[in-house]
Amino acid sequence: MKILLAVDGSAASTRAARETIRLFEHGAEPARITLFHADAPLMKAVAIELGPEAAAEYHASNSRYAMKGARAALRRAGVPFVEKAVVADPAPGIVREAKAGKYDLIVMGSHGRTALQGVLLGSVTTKVIAQTEVPVLVVR
């Protein structure tokens, strides 16, 4: 089973990592896990002002931070994984990666917003569920 563990650096992401560990430990076959972060692109004017090297470091730093908690949980459990970070709007980035990588499951944390908050603020989880054909496990 190929699992895409999509993280954003929140406590919800760490909970999703713990659930992924349980899936790994109880699976009939060893899971192949990808720890994934999609960092939203900078506004064009900001990217130009920063320059390509500083913009790349900005995105790399965001991804390191976003993966930190989940990475630590996976390592403590001795679960093998690979990491992948992209610069993309999070929901479309996750959906594209899941399809391109032919994943069997996407695991994501949810911040637990109400329906109204989700409508007003947007929800990456809701967008991923609506846009992908890959099953999504949402961890709260």
FENZIPE-V228717 format. One record per pair of residues at least 24 apart in sequence whose ideal C-beta (glycine too) atoms are under 8 Angstrom apart, sorted by the first residue. I is the first residue (numbers start at 1). J is the second residue. Records with the same first field share a line. If there is no record, write none. Layout:
I->J / J
//
This chain:
1->27 / 29 / 31 / 32 / 104 / 105
2->31 / 32 / 34 / 101 / 102 / 103 / 104 / 105
3->31 / 32 / 33 / 34 / 103 / 104 / 105 / 106 / 107
4->34 / 36 / 94 / 97 / 98 / 101 / 103 / 105 / 106 / 107 / 134
5->33 / 34 / 35 / 36 / 70 / 81 / 107 / 108
6->36 / 37 / 38 / 90 / 94 / 106 / 107 / 108 / 128
7->35 / 36 / 37 / 66 / 67 / 69 / 70 / 109
8->37 / 66 / 90 / 109 / 124
9->37 / 65 / 66 / 67 / 68 / 69
10->109 / 111
11->69 / 109
12->108 / 109 / 110 / 111 / 112 / 139 / 140
13->66 / 69 / 70 / 108 / 109
14->69 / 70 / 73 / 109
15->109 / 139 / 140
16->70 / 107 / 108 / 109 / 137 / 139
17->69 / 70 / 73 / 74
18->73 / 139
19->107 / 137 / 139
20->74 / 79 / 107
21->73 / 74 / 77 / 79
23->105 / 107 / 137
24->77 / 79
25->77 / 79
33->74 / 79 / 80 / 81 / 82
34->81 / 82 / 83 / 84 / 97 / 101 / 103
35->67 / 70 / 71 / 74 / 81 / 82 / 83 / 84
36->83 / 84 / 85 / 86 / 94 / 97
37->62 / 63 / 66 / 67 / 84 / 85 / 86
38->85 / 86 / 87 / 88 / 89 / 90 / 92 / 93 / 94 / 97
39->63 / 66 / 85 / 86 / 87 / 88 / 90
40->87 / 88 / 89 / 90
41->87 / 88 / 89
59->85 / 87
60->85
90->124
91->124 / 127 / 128 / 131
92->127 / 131
94->124 / 128 / 132
95->128 / 131 / 132
98->132 / 134
99->132 / 133 / 134
103->134
104->134 / 135
105->134 / 135 / 136 / 137
106->132 / 134 / 135 / 136 / 137
107->136 / 137 / 139
108->136 / 137 / 138 / 139
109->138 / 139 / 140
110->138 / 139 / 140
112->140
//
